[in-house]
Amino acid sequence: MSNSGATTAVSGSLWRRVLLLALPVAVQMLLQSFLGMADVIMVGGLGAEAVAAVGLAAKLHFLMLVTMMGVATACAILVAQYCGAGNRVQGQRTLAMALVVGTVFMLPFTLAFALGGVWLPLINPDVAVVQLAVTFLLISAPVLLLTQWITVYEAALRALGNTTVPLIMGALAVALNIGLNYVLIFGHFGFPALGVAGAAWGTLLSRLVQLGVTLAWLYGVKHDFALRAMDFIRALAWAPLKRFLWFALPLLINHVIWAVGNAAYHVVSGFAGTDALAVMGVMVPIESSFFALFVGLANAAAVLVGQTLGRGDMPGAWQLYRFFNRLTLVLVFSFAGGLWLAKPWVLAVFAHVDAQTTALLEQTLAVFCLGVWVKVLNMLRILGILRAGGDTHYCLVVDVIVMWVFGVPIYLAAVFWTDYSFVVLYALTYIEDALKWLPIRWRVGRGIWVKNLTQS
């Protein structure tokens, strides 16, 4: 395709398409974060053991959710390119393969959650907490399979540019989960008060309804993704399945490494003192809310770049990269500046903490506002550009080396072998992204990601 076609691709309706792709994903990410917190918040009246047990279970579910996204992302990469190429049959086959691979991958973990009584005592010495967590995990074990299927369907729909249906279904799940929690935890409307078990049933039933309504919509509108038995049989053909695994496995491993590394930063922060833990507790929701928009933007970039590459419009893909790069820079500096200006209101929300913690929080916010642009640009280039062109193995290698050779070891050494204040420790978490910036920027510049995967 000519350069004039590429120019058209980044003008006119592009802003509207970016908005329609990015905002629903950002909102759904915020909803998903809230869904994870809802169970913990709503069992608060049942005592510290219940909060600790549900919090532990929620962390384990979140870890699995991150790993599920590896299969879903591989599905989205290929579906976006097949969509651009107008190859609906291969798009259907890719979805079917992702569902099969995701199911096979998640079955052992589903069994492990059901048998939580065997291994949970090894990671938590509190007998009361373990007992409650075992109950929660046993009931909610099928949620892993349901969520794997949901994430794959959502990723495939977004790759086609449909972000509205996943958002509506996600909002339905949140509303239903909160309603079921209210009824089942505390025993309203004639139901027995099930406590922690009620929270688990609320999670299971809301996910079941979310998947059921999504499938009902797909088959009701006779969507291309309303798969038949024959689609799953075709998905088991070894040649295309091997190719899908070539994409999916690096992404899956990458997501696991990211989740474990993030958990390591937060666990180690607990050894930096009570003030550090308090500040981390405040920064996590701030960071999550801030990054939600940019994950949405990276998702929009991945969809549009993937579809453009699938059409064989290489100049258009380059032009989209430059567009998203500039847009991300403008937005991240604007939002970081806005957050700093809103600092008095942010600090006022946490006015109940002591003066020392408040001062530490203010300084930590300053580090965040100064350094967040590096994280966000890496996010765009990895999630939205390199992966859209199937450059998943390079991203995996960079993430493993930077996180586990430099990032985590440096942070561990600083926490245990120095007496740095938490502001310095928090700044050290940005070393990882600073070291990642150059190899990722170099890789994007080389253009190895500019590939039409539908012709490979």
C-alpha positions as CSV (number, residue, x, y, z in Angstrom):
1,M,0.0,0.0,0.0
2,S,1.3,3.5,-0.8
3,N,2.3,6.2,1.6
4,S,-0.9,8.2,0.7
5,G,-2.9,5.3,2.1
6,A,-0.8,5.4,5.3
7,T,-1.4,9.1,5.7
8,T,-5.1,8.5,5.5
9,A,-4.8,5.8,8.1
10,V,-3.5,8.3,10.7
11,S,-5.8,11.2,10.0
12,G,-9.5,11.8,10.1
13,S,-11.2,9.0,12.1
14,L,-8.0,7.9,13.8
15,W,-8.6,10.0,16.9
16,R,-12.1,8.6,17.3
17,R,-10.8,5.0,16.8
18,V,-8.1,5.5,19.4
19,L,-10.6,6.9,21.9
20,L,-13.1,4.1,21.3
21,L,-10.4,1.5,21.7
22,A,-8.4,3.0,24.6
23,L,-11.1,4.3,27.0
24,P,-13.2,1.1,27.3
25,V,-10.0,-0.9,28.1
26,A,-8.9,1.7,30.7
27,V,-12.3,1.7,32.3
28,Q,-12.5,-2.1,32.4
29,M,-9.0,-2.3,33.9
30,L,-10.2,0.0,36.7
31,L,-13.3,-2.1,37.1
32,Q,-11.2,-5.3,37.3
33,S,-8.9,-3.8,39.9
34,F,-12.0,-2.9,41.9
35,L,-13.4,-6.4,41.5
36,G,-10.3,-7.8,43.1
37,M,-10.7,-5.4,46.1
38,A,-14.4,-5.9,46.5
39,D,-14.1,-9.3,48.2
40,V,-11.4,-8.1,50.6
41,I,-13.3,-4.9,51.5
42,M,-16.7,-6.7,52.0
43,V,-15.3,-9.3,54.4
44,G,-13.7,-6.6,56.5
45,G,-16.4,-7.0,59.2
46,L,-15.6,-10.7,59.6
47,G,-12.3,-10.1,61.3
48,A,-8.6,-9.9,60.5
49,E,-8.3,-13.6,59.6
50,A,-11.1,-13.3,57.0
51,V,-9.4,-10.2,55.4
52,A,-6.0,-11.9,55.3
53,A,-7.5,-15.2,53.9
54,V,-9.5,-13.4,51.1
55,G,-6.5,-11.1,50.4
56,L,-4.2,-14.1,50.0
57,A,-6.7,-15.8,47.7
58,A,-7.2,-12.6,45.7
59,K,-3.4,-12.3,45.2
60,L,-3.2,-15.9,44.0
61,H,-6.1,-15.3,41.6
62,F,-4.4,-12.1,40.3
63,L,-1.1,-14.0,39.7
64,M,-3.0,-16.5,37.6
65,L,-4.9,-13.7,35.8
66,V,-1.6,-12.2,34.7
67,T,-0.4,-15.6,33.3
68,M,-3.7,-16.1,31.5
69,M,-3.1,-12.9,29.6
70,G,-0.1,-14.5,27.9
71,V,-2.3,-16.8,25.9
72,A,-4.9,-14.1,25.4
73,T,-2.3,-11.6,24.1
74,A,-0.9,-14.2,21.6
75,C,-4.5,-14.6,20.4
76,A,-5.0,-10.9,20.0
77,I,-1.7,-10.4,18.0
78,L,-2.7,-12.9,15.4
79,V,-6.5,-12.1,15.3
80,A,-5.6,-8.4,14.7
81,Q,-3.4,-9.2,11.7
82,Y,-5.8,-11.7,10.3
83,C,-8.6,-9.1,10.6
84,G,-6.4,-6.6,8.7
85,A,-5.8,-9.3,6.0
86,G,-9.6,-10.0,5.9
87,N,-8.9,-13.7,6.7
88,R,-11.9,-14.6,9.0
89,V,-11.3,-18.3,8.9
90,Q,-7.8,-18.0,10.3
91,G,-9.1,-15.6,12.9
92,Q,-11.6,-18.2,14.1
93,R,-8.9,-20.9,14.1
94,T,-6.7,-18.7,16.2
95,L,-9.4,-18.1,18.8
96,A,-10.2,-21.9,19.0
97,M,-6.5,-22.7,19.5
98,A,-6.2,-20.0,22.2
99,L,-9.2,-21.5,24.0
100,V,-7.7,-25.1,23.7
101,V,-4.2,-24.1,24.8
102,G,-5.6,-21.9,27.7
103,T,-7.7,-24.7,28.9
104,V,-4.9,-27.2,28.9
105,F,-2.6,-24.7,30.6
106,M,-5.1,-23.8,33.3
107,L,-6.4,-27.3,34.3
108,P,-3.4,-28.2,36.6
109,F,-3.8,-24.8,38.4
110,T,-7.5,-25.4,38.8
111,L,-6.7,-28.7,40.4
112,A,-4.0,-27.1,42.6
113,F,-6.5,-24.5,43.9
114,A,-9.0,-27.2,44.7
115,L,-6.3,-29.0,46.7
116,G,-5.1,-25.8,48.5
117,G,-5.1,-27.5,51.9
118,V,-2.0,-29.5,50.7
119,W,0.3,-26.5,49.9
120,L,-1.2,-23.3,51.5
121,P,0.2,-24.2,55.0
122,L,3.7,-24.0,53.3
123,I,3.3,-20.3,52.4
124,N,1.3,-19.1,55.5
125,P,1.8,-20.3,59.1
126,D,-1.5,-18.9,60.4
127,V,-3.8,-21.9,60.8
128,A,-7.1,-19.9,60.9
129,V,-6.1,-17.9,57.8
130,V,-5.1,-21.0,55.9
131,Q,-8.4,-22.7,56.8
132,L,-10.5,-19.8,55.4
133,A,-8.3,-19.4,52.3
134,V,-8.6,-23.2,51.6
135,T,-12.4,-22.8,51.6
136,F,-12.3,-19.8,49.3
137,L,-9.9,-21.5,46.8
138,L,-11.9,-24.7,46.8
139,I,-15.1,-23.0,45.8
140,S,-13.5,-20.5,43.4
141,A,-11.2,-23.0,41.6
142,P,-13.4,-23.2,38.5
143,V,-13.0,-19.4,38.2
144,L,-9.6,-20.0,36.7
145,L,-11.0,-21.8,33.7
146,L,-13.9,-19.4,33.4
147,T,-11.6,-16.4,33.5
148,Q,-9.1,-17.9,31.0
149,W,-12.0,-18.3,28.5
150,I,-13.3,-14.8,29.2
151,T,-9.8,-13.2,28.8
152,V,-9.3,-15.0,25.4
153,Y,-12.7,-13.9,24.1
154,E,-12.2,-10.4,25.3
155,A,-8.7,-10.2,23.7
156,A,-10.1,-11.5,20.4
157,L,-13.0,-9.1,20.3
158,R,-10.7,-6.1,21.1
159,A,-8.4,-7.2,18.3
160,L,-11.3,-6.7,16.0
161,G,-11.8,-3.2,17.5
162,N,-14.8,-4.2,19.6
163,T,-14.1,-3.0,23.1
164,T,-17.7,-2.2,24.1
165,V,-18.9,-5.7,24.6
166,P,-16.0,-6.7,26.9
167,L,-16.5,-3.5,28.9
168,I,-20.3,-4.1,29.3
169,M,-19.7,-7.8,30.4
170,G,-16.9,-6.7,32.8
171,A,-19.2,-4.1,34.4
172,L,-22.0,-6.7,34.7
173,A,-19.5,-9.0,36.5
174,V,-18.5,-6.3,39.0
175,A,-22.0,-5.3,39.8
176,L,-23.2,-8.9,40.1
177,N,-20.2,-9.9,42.3
178,I,-20.8,-7.0,44.7
179,G,-24.5,-7.8,44.9
180,L,-23.9,-11.5,45.5
181,N,-21.3,-10.7,48.1
182,Y,-23.9,-8.5,49.9
183,V,-26.4,-11.4,49.9
184,L,-24.2,-14.4,50.5
185,I,-21.5,-13.0,52.9
186,F,-24.0,-11.4,55.3
187,G,-27.1,-13.5,54.7
188,H,-29.6,-11.1,53.3
189,F,-33.0,-11.8,51.6
190,G,-33.4,-15.2,53.3
191,F,-30.0,-16.6,52.3
192,P,-27.7,-18.0,54.9
193,A,-24.7,-15.9,56.0
194,L,-21.8,-17.8,54.4
195,G,-18.9,-15.5,55.3
196,V,-15.7,-16.1,53.3
197,A,-17.5,-18.9,51.4
198,G,-20.1,-16.4,50.4
199,A,-17.4,-14.2,48.8
200,A,-16.1,-17.2,46.9
201,W,-19.5,-18.1,45.6
202,G,-20.1,-14.5,44.6
203,T,-16.9,-14.6,42.5
204,L,-17.7,-17.9,40.9
205,L,-21.3,-17.1,40.0
206,S,-20.5,-13.6,38.6
207,R,-17.8,-15.1,36.3
208,L,-20.1,-17.8,35.2
209,V,-22.8,-15.3,34.3
210,Q,-20.2,-13.1,32.5
211,L,-19.0,-16.0,30.3
212,G,-22.6,-17.1,29.7
213,V,-23.9,-13.7,28.6
214,T,-20.8,-13.2,26.4
215,L,-21.4,-16.5,24.6
216,A,-25.2,-15.8,24.4
217,W,-24.3,-12.5,22.6
218,L,-21.8,-14.2,20.2
219,Y,-24.2,-16.9,19.2
220,G,-27.2,-14.6,19.2
221,V,-25.7,-12.2,16.7
222,K,-24.1,-15.1,14.7
223,H,-20.7,-13.6,15.3
224,D,-17.6,-15.1,13.6
225,F,-16.4,-16.1,17.1
226,A,-19.5,-18.2,17.7
227,L,-17.3,-21.3,17.2
228,R,-18.6,-24.8,16.3
229,A,-17.2,-28.2,17.2
230,M,-15.4,-28.4,13.9
231,D,-13.5,-25.2,14.6
232,F,-12.0,-26.8,17.7
233,I,-11.1,-30.0,15.8
234,R,-9.3,-27.9,13.2
235,A,-7.5,-26.1,16.0
236,L,-5.8,-29.3,17.0
237,A,-3.9,-29.6,13.6
238,W,-0.2,-29.6,14.7
239,A,1.3,-27.1,12.2
240,P,-0.9,-24.1,13.1
241,L,-0.9,-25.1,16.7
242,K,2.9,-25.2,16.8
243,R,3.0,-21.8,15.3
244,F,0.5,-20.4,17.9
245,L,2.6,-21.9,20.7
246,W,5.7,-20.2,19.3
247,F,3.9,-16.9,20.0
248,A,2.1,-17.9,23.1
249,L,4.8,-19.5,25.2
250,P,7.2,-16.5,25.4
251,L,4.2,-14.2,26.2
252,L,3.0,-16.6,28.9
253,I,6.5,-16.9,30.5
254,N,6.9,-13.1,30.2
255,H,3.6,-12.5,32.1
256,V,4.6,-15.0,34.8
257,I,8.0,-13.3,35.2
258,W,6.4,-9.9,35.4
259,A,3.9,-11.0,38.1
260,V,6.5,-12.8,40.2
261,G,8.9,-9.8,39.9
262,N,6.2,-7.3,40.9
263,A,5.2,-9.5,43.9
264,A,8.9,-9.6,44.9
265,Y,9.2,-5.8,45.0
266,H,6.1,-5.6,47.2
267,V,7.1,-8.4,49.5
268,V,10.6,-7.0,50.0
269,S,9.2,-3.5,50.7
270,G,7.6,-5.0,53.8
271,F,11.2,-5.2,55.3
272,A,11.8,-1.5,54.7
273,G,9.6,-0.6,57.7
274,T,6.0,0.2,58.5
275,D,6.1,3.7,56.9
276,A,7.3,2.1,53.6
277,L,4.4,-0.4,53.7
278,A,1.9,2.4,54.3
279,V,3.3,4.4,51.4
280,M,3.3,1.4,49.1
281,G,-0.3,0.8,50.1
282,V,-1.2,4.3,49.0
283,M,0.9,4.3,45.8
284,V,-0.5,1.0,44.4
285,P,-4.0,2.3,43.7
286,I,-2.5,5.6,42.4
287,E,-0.2,3.7,40.0
288,S,-3.0,1.3,39.0
289,S,-5.4,4.1,38.1
290,F,-2.6,6.0,36.3
291,F,-1.4,3.0,34.2
292,A,-5.0,1.9,33.3
293,L,-5.2,4.7,30.7
294,F,-1.8,3.9,29.1
295,V,-2.5,0.1,29.0
296,G,-5.7,1.1,27.1
297,L,-3.6,3.3,24.8
298,A,-1.1,0.5,24.2
299,N,-4.0,-1.9,23.5
300,A,-5.4,0.6,20.9
301,A,-1.9,0.8,19.3
302,A,-1.6,-3.0,19.2
303,V,-5.0,-3.4,17.5
304,L,-4.4,-0.6,14.9
305,V,-0.8,-1.5,14.2
306,G,-1.6,-5.2,14.0
307,Q,-4.5,-4.6,11.5
308,T,-2.3,-2.3,9.5
309,L,0.5,-4.9,9.3
310,G,-2.0,-7.6,8.3
311,R,-3.1,-5.4,5.4
312,G,0.6,-5.2,4.3
313,D,0.7,-1.4,4.9
314,M,4.2,-1.2,6.3
315,P,4.6,2.7,6.0
316,G,1.2,3.0,7.7
317,A,2.5,0.9,10.7
318,W,5.5,3.2,11.0
319,Q,3.3,6.3,10.9
320,L,1.0,4.8,13.6
321,Y,4.0,4.1,15.8
322,R,5.2,7.8,15.5
323,F,1.6,9.0,16.2
324,F,1.2,6.9,19.4
325,N,4.7,7.7,20.5
326,R,4.0,11.5,20.4
327,L,0.5,11.1,21.9
328,T,1.8,9.0,24.8
329,L,4.5,11.6,25.6
330,V,2.1,14.5,25.6
331,L,-0.4,12.5,27.8
332,V,2.1,11.2,30.3
333,F,3.7,14.6,30.9
334,S,0.2,16.2,31.2
335,F,-1.1,13.6,33.6
336,A,2.1,13.6,35.7
337,G,2.0,17.4,35.9
338,G,-1.7,17.2,36.8
339,L,-1.1,14.7,39.5
340,W,1.7,16.8,41.0
341,L,-0.6,19.9,41.0
342,A,-3.3,17.8,42.7
343,K,-0.9,16.7,45.4
344,P,-2.6,18.6,48.2
345,W,-5.9,16.8,47.5
346,V,-4.1,13.4,47.2
347,L,-2.4,14.0,50.6
348,A,-5.7,15.2,52.1
349,V,-7.3,11.9,51.3
350,F,-4.7,10.2,53.5
351,A,-4.7,12.8,56.2
352,H,-5.3,10.2,58.9
353,V,-1.7,8.9,58.6
354,D,1.1,10.4,60.7
355,A,3.2,13.4,59.6
356,Q,6.3,11.3,58.8
357,T,4.4,9.0,56.5
358,T,2.7,12.0,54.8
359,A,6.1,13.6,54.1
360,L,7.4,10.3,52.7
361,L,4.3,10.0,50.5
362,E,4.8,13.5,49.1
363,Q,8.5,12.7,48.2
364,T,7.5,9.3,46.7
365,L,4.8,11.1,44.6
366,A,7.6,13.4,43.3
367,V,9.7,10.4,42.2
368,F,6.7,8.9,40.5
369,C,5.8,12.1,38.6
370,L,9.4,12.5,37.4
371,G,10.0,8.9,36.3
372,V,6.7,7.5,35.2
373,W,7.3,8.6,31.5
374,V,10.0,5.9,31.1
375,K,7.6,3.2,32.3
376,V,4.8,4.4,30.1
377,L,6.9,4.6,26.9
378,N,8.3,1.1,27.5
379,M,4.7,-0.1,28.0
380,L,3.6,1.4,24.7
381,R,6.6,0.1,22.7
382,I,6.4,-3.4,24.2
383,L,2.7,-4.0,24.5
384,G,1.5,-1.9,21.6
385,I,4.3,-2.0,19.0
386,L,6.8,-4.9,19.2
387,R,4.2,-7.5,20.2
388,A,1.8,-6.3,17.5
389,G,4.4,-7.4,15.0
390,G,5.1,-10.7,16.8
391,D,8.5,-9.7,18.3
392,T,7.7,-11.6,21.5
393,H,10.9,-13.5,22.0
394,Y,13.0,-10.3,22.2
395,C,10.6,-8.8,24.7
396,L,10.9,-11.9,26.9
397,V,14.7,-11.9,26.8
398,V,14.9,-8.2,27.7
399,D,12.4,-8.5,30.5
400,V,14.1,-11.5,32.1
401,I,17.6,-10.0,32.0
402,V,16.7,-6.5,33.1
403,M,14.3,-7.6,35.9
404,W,16.2,-10.6,37.4
405,V,19.8,-9.6,36.7
406,F,19.5,-5.9,37.6
407,G,16.1,-4.7,38.9
408,V,15.1,-7.2,41.6
409,P,18.7,-7.9,42.9
410,I,19.5,-4.2,43.2
411,Y,16.3,-3.6,45.1
412,L,16.9,-6.6,47.4
413,A,20.4,-5.4,48.2
414,A,19.3,-1.8,48.9
415,V,16.5,-3.0,51.3
416,F,18.6,-5.5,53.3
417,W,22.1,-4.0,53.1
418,T,21.6,-0.3,53.3
419,D,19.6,2.2,55.4
420,Y,18.3,4.3,52.5
421,S,15.0,6.0,53.0
422,F,12.0,4.6,51.2
423,V,12.1,7.5,48.7
424,V,15.5,6.2,47.4
425,L,14.3,2.6,47.5
426,Y,11.2,3.6,45.4
427,A,13.4,5.4,42.9
428,L,15.5,2.2,42.6
429,T,12.4,0.4,41.2
430,Y,12.8,2.6,38.1
431,I,16.2,1.2,37.4
432,E,14.6,-1.7,35.6
433,D,12.7,0.6,33.2
434,A,15.7,2.9,32.7
435,L,17.8,-0.1,31.6
436,K,15.0,-1.4,29.4
437,W,14.5,1.9,27.6
438,L,17.5,1.7,25.3
439,P,17.3,-1.9,24.0
440,I,13.5,-1.5,23.4
441,R,14.0,1.8,21.6
442,W,16.8,0.3,19.5
443,R,14.6,-2.7,18.6
444,V,11.7,-0.5,17.6
445,G,14.0,1.6,15.4
446,R,15.4,-1.4,13.6
447,G,11.9,-2.2,12.4
448,I,12.1,-6.0,13.0
449,W,8.5,-5.8,14.3
450,V,7.2,-4.6,10.9
451,K,6.0,-8.0,9.8
452,N,2.9,-9.4,8.2
453,L,2.4,-12.5,10.2
454,T,-0.5,-13.7,8.1
455,Q,2.0,-14.4,5.3
456,S,4.7,-16.1,7.4
